Amino acid sequence: MTDFLPEDWRSATLVGRFLLPEGPTPVLVKNGEVFDMSAVAPTVAQLLAVWPETGVASGGKSLGSLDDFTFNKVWEGESALLSPIDLQVVKAAGVTFAVSAVERVIEERARGDFNKAQAIRDDLAARVGGDIRSVVPGTDAAAKLKDALITDGLWSQYLEVAIGPDAEVFTKSPVLSSVGWGEEVGVRSDSTWNNPEPEVVMVVDPKGRAVGATLGNDVNLRCFEGRSALLLGKAKDNNASCALGPFIRLFDDNFTLDDVRAAVLDLRIDGPEGYVLEGRSSMDQISRDPLELIRQALSEHHYPDGFVLMLGTLFAPTQDRDTPGRGFTHKVGDVVSVSTPKLGKLENRVTTSKDARAWTFGIVALMQNLAQRGLLKSAAARADAA
């Protein structure tokens, strides 16, 4: 089954993680052939750390052609495809599109109550949305817009990060907590207003270099963040609330940063009651370049295992689902698909964080597994040899 892969996957260079009988295993897909890279680099973080210099063109064990593998969604059977990252920190940039800025202001003013959202949306969207689209963050024009909005009583902390010099960058989820293609994503069982956020995710090595990209779903609880920005952690970081995949596509002659800048993401939600919602997020509408967001995420910090950065979304669902004027919120059983031709399709089903598969395989469990397989010793030997 290859329908979730990039349309040109046979010429793409892909990195991912398979759950093999012996444990989580980094794999490289080159010319359609799958290589077990665990003897070369026991983790994806280590594999990507050496990729820019060596290309890791050899040294892996062939597992055969990718189209010979069968991948199940967890609601259809056991999944063997994991989130494509492991030891990288998961960072996210927020309010990077004008529409998302307006929606965050609406959340703030509605205090997380979606019943009030539409009236506020009608009042704000024309003025604030149009002006935000016309300015570059951090410029003199942006400063003048800020002064005008303050005068009109329309200023917000969300507009500060939308058009000010500093981007919103936060930690989305702990190391090893993200879920992959075909797994369930979770929303808190006490959430009343939530939605998916389809995003391109940049993959950054320990030296701060962008080495590739993947797809992400930054599941968000609007009722929590709307009550207070200080509840961002509860709105964003919950069990199974971060989905990434299906694979990391590495930059090469067939896929470059310009492909990311031009990407158009399609989102589709199929509800258990027959409800369908479709949306689109175009990266050419982003207010800050991906490299600028990476620079701000790096700041003065160091990420020895690299990091991934979710770039934000243009998509903000406002379509009514059940009751007119109450907008959209997830239901258990929703199937969410995020797709773009060069990166493939990320598909997940919605459940509650309480009912999602418990996250028990953390850093200690990974280290124990690698030690039992003799991979930590071989990694140390490689480091000594270097």
C-alpha positions, 0 to 999 in steps of 0.5 A: 500500500503506497497511497499515503506516500509522496507521489514521486516516492520512488525518486525521493529520499525518505527517512522513517521508523518501523516497529520491527520485532526487535524494536523501533528501527530507523529506515532509509528509503532510496530509489524505492528500496528500504534499508534498516539503518540501525547498525549505521545509526541506532536512532533517526536523530543520529542518522540525520546528524551525519546525513548532510556530510555523508549522505549515508548512501551505504551501510544499511541492510536492505529490507526490500522494496517499499511497495512490498510492505503492508502498513495498517492503521491502528483501527484496522490492525497493528501498525508498523509505521511509527512517527519518523522522529525519535530524540528530536525536540518537537517545537512549534511556531504559532500565529504564522498566518493572518487567518490564524492570527485573527482566530487566536484573537477571536479565541481570546475575546470569546474566552474560549466560548465558541458560541460567541466566536462568530459575532467577534469574527464578523467584527474583526476579520475584515479590518484586522485580517486584511491589514495583517496580510499587507505587512511584513512582521517586524517592519515599520509598516507593522509598527504603524499598524500596531499603533492604529490597532491599539488606538482602535482597541483591537490590539492583542498578544496574538497580534504581537507575535503575528506582526511584531519582530518576535515569532511565537515558538513553543515546545509542542510535546516531549521527546518520543511522544509524537504519533505517526501515520495510521495512529490515533490522535487525542483531544482532552476528554474535557475539551469542548472546542478543538480542531486539527492544525495541518502543518509542514514540519521542518526537520533540523539537525544538531547544527541548526541546518534544515535537512528535510520536512514532513507533515504534522497535525498540531492538535489544538484545544481552542477552549483552553487557550482561549480562556488564557494564553497561559493555558497553552501547555494544556491546549497543545501538549496532551497524550497523542496530541502531536502527529507526524509523518508518514516519512521525513523527506530529505532535501536533495535534487528532487526536493528543496526548501523552495518546494516547502515554500510553495507547498499546498496542504489539503485537509479532509475530516470525515466524521462518523456521522457522515460529516465532511470538512475540507480545507487548504493551507498554502505555504506561500501565505506564511508571514515568516520564511521557514528559515527565519522561524528556524533561526528564531527557534534556535535562538541561543539554545543548542539542540544536541539531537536536533529538533523539528519545527511545526510551521503553523497553519492557514487553516482555521475551521469555522464551518458549522458542524451541528448547531448553526453559529457554533462552528466546528469541533472534533468528535471521537471517530473523526478521520483526519487526512493532511496531504501534499504531493511532495510529502504524502498523506498523514492520516489519523483517527480522533479519540480522547487523550484518555482513551488513546494508546498510553505513551509508555515507551520513553527515553529510558525504554529506548535506551534499554532496547538499543542496549539489548540489541547491542546498538549502543555499543556499536554506536560508541565504537563508531564514535571512537573510530571517528 
